[in-house]
């Protein structure tokens, strides 16, 4: 007869799975737990997380990726309202909000590998005249592309109203904000003792996935909030979210999170 609870992971940092309720307990013994229904995965119905050990990581919800002055991203814009709802719920239950954004420096531009520079520089190579190379002046008072302190690199204006002084703000210089121990996000998470990360933002298959996957590889619990993430096509988003559930962690949505109850 199978045990009622299955424990996974090293001592002191385990997940516990209840066969009876199909629930993963990620709370590490915390007294206060938030029970959230999952939206994908056949073997699991819910997860329990500790608010004090958790953080909401909002990835690249910046003017450059969302504002109509910069690009047409209807699927990205559709994530804004549910993200607002998620932020409010996190504040209510005591989960730390973290804003992870591109914020390049001159040193970053000088030391960035060719492989990282290649993607935004494609317009120069193909001679299409279309280019938004890192650090390039975008004109129209938008500032230089994704440079720290510029308008285009700032939080998307409607969402900025939901940011608070007590939030944590981390710049990054790669698609992943967790690629190096020196990255501000990774430093903050290690120093604060956070264990469980909820991910929202754009784009699902690029910076969100890159950061989430690196976080999972380094030992953090990873949860994607699927209706608060988007990319260029719904099909690409679907594949990405399915792979996150299969390989990296759990998937919920803003409705199940906002309806979550204290266990």
N, C-alpha and C positions, 0 to 999 in steps of 0.2 A: 504494500500500500504506500502510495507516495506521501511524503511529508506535506503537512498543511501549508507550510511556508518554505520557500526556497531562498537561500541567501547567495548573493553573487558579489564577488569582489574581495579585496583584502580586508583583514580585520580592522575595524575602526572606520572603514570607508565603504561599507557594504550597502547594496540595495537588497530589499526583502520583497519577494513576490508572493502574494497570497493567492493560492490556487482557488480558494472559495470565491473570492471577489474579483479575481483577475486584475489585481491592483499592485503596482510597484510602489513601494515606500522608499523614497529618496531622502527622507528627512534626517537621517543620521541620529535618531534618538531625540530630536527636538520635541518639546511638549506641544508647541503650536504647529499644526499641519494644515495645509490647504489641499483639499481633494479636488482634482480637475479631471473631467472626462477627456479621454483621448478621442481623436477623430480618425485615426488610421492604425492598422495593426490588428491582426486576427486574435492574437493571444492575450491582448491587454485591453482593459476597459477604462482604466483610470490610473492616475499617478498621484502620489502624495508628496508635497514639497514643503520645505521649511522656509517661510518668508524671510527670516533673518539670514538664512544661508543662500538666498537666491538673488538674482539680479536680472532686470530686463535690459537687454542690449539692443538698442535701436540703431540699425546700420544704414548709413549713407542717405538718410532722409534729408537731403540737402537741396538747395535751390538748383544746383547744377543738374541734378537728376530728375527733378520734379516740376520746377517752375516753367510755365509756358514760354517765358522769355528764352529759356535754354533748350527745351526739347518738348516733344509731344510724347507723353507717357501716360495714357489713360489708365492702364492697369496699375501703374504705380500710384496714381492719384486715388484710385479706388481703395488703397490701403490706409489712407490718411485718417478717415473717420474711425474705423475699428482700432487703429493705433491710439487715437485719443482715448477711446474707451478703455483700452488696456492700461494706459498710463494712469488713468483715474483709479482703476481697480488696484494697481500696484501701490499707489499712494495710500489707499484705504487699508490695505492689509500689511503694509510695511515692507514692501519689496523695493530695493534700491533701483532707481532708473539711471541707466548709463547711455550716453549719446556717443556713438562711435562714428567718426567722420573722417574723410580725406582731409588732411591739413598739412600740405607740403611746405618744406623749408628750402632755402637755397642749397643747403647741404644735402638734402634728399635728392634734389635734381642732379647734383654733381656726382652722387654716388649710386644712383639707381641703376640696376643692371639693364643691359640691352634688352633682355627678354621681357622685362617689365615695361620698358619704354616703347616696345614695338607696337602694341595694340593701339594706343592713342595716336601714334605717329603714322598710321597707315595712309592717311590722306596725303601726306607728303610723298610717300613712296609711290602711290598710284597716280599722283599728280591730278587728283580730282579737284583740288582746291578746297576740299573739305578737311579741316583739321582742327582738333581741339587738344593739341599736344599739351602734356603737363607743363604748367608754368606759362603757357601762351596767353597773351592779353586777349580776352574775349570781346573787348569793346563794350560800348553802351553801359559803362559804369559797372559792369559785372565783375571786373577784376581779372587777375591772371588765373588760369584754369586750376582749380582745386588747391590753390595756395592758401595757407592758414591766414585767417583774418580778412579774407575777401568776401564780397557779397555772395558770389556763386558757391562758395564753400560753406556758407552759413546754413543753419537749420532752415528747412522750408518754412516760409513765413507763417502759414496757418498753424503748423505744429510748434513753432517757436513760442507761441503763446502758452503752450503746455509745459515748457521747460521751466525749471525752478533752480534757484541758487544752490539748493542742497543736492541737486543731481550731479552725477560725475560726467565729465567731458573728456573724451580721449581722441586725440588725432591719430591717424595712421598713414603709412606711406607705401602700402601694398594693398592688393585686394583683400588680403587677410589682415585683421588687426591683432592676430595672435601668432604671427610667423616667427617672432623672435622674443626672447626673454626680456629684451629691452623695450618692447612695445608698451606704451602707457596702459593699455587695457590689460595686458597680461600681468604687468606689475601690480596694478590695482587689485585684480582678482586674487592674486597670490597673497598680497599683504592683508587683504580684508577677510580672507578665509571663506569667500563665497564658493559654493559647491555646485549650484544649479543655475543654469543660464537659460533664459527665455529669449528667443531671437525673433526680431521683426526687421523689416526694411527692404531695400532694393540694392542690387537685383538678386533674386532668389538663387540663381545658378552661378553667381559671380562672387560678390563680396560677402553676401550672407552665407552662402555655402562654404566659401573659403575660410571665413572666420569660425563658423560652427564646426567644420571638420577639424581644423587645427585645435580648437578647444576640446573636442572629443578625444583626439589623439593624445592630448596632454592630461586627460583625466577628469575634465569637468563634465557634469551631466548636461546634456543639450536637448532643448525643446524648441521646435519651430512652431510659431503661431501662423498657421498657413494662410489665413485671410489678411494677415498683416504683412505678408511678403508678396512680391511680384517681380516679374521680369518681362521681357519684350513680348513673349507669347504665352498663352495659357498652357499650351502643350509642354513647353520647356519647364514651366513652373511645376506642372503635375509630375513630370519625370523627376525633377529635383526633390520635391517633397516626398515622393515615394522612396527615393534612395536615402533620404535622411532617416525616415522611419526604419528602413531595412538595415542601415549600416551604422548610423551615428547616434540615434536617440529616439525621441518621441515627437508626436505631432498633435497639436491641439488647435483650436481656433478661438477667436475673441469671444464668441458666445459661450463656449464651455468654460473659458477662463473667468469671464465676468460672472458666470453662474456658480463658480466654485464656492464650496462651503468649507468651514473649518472642521477638520476631522477630530 
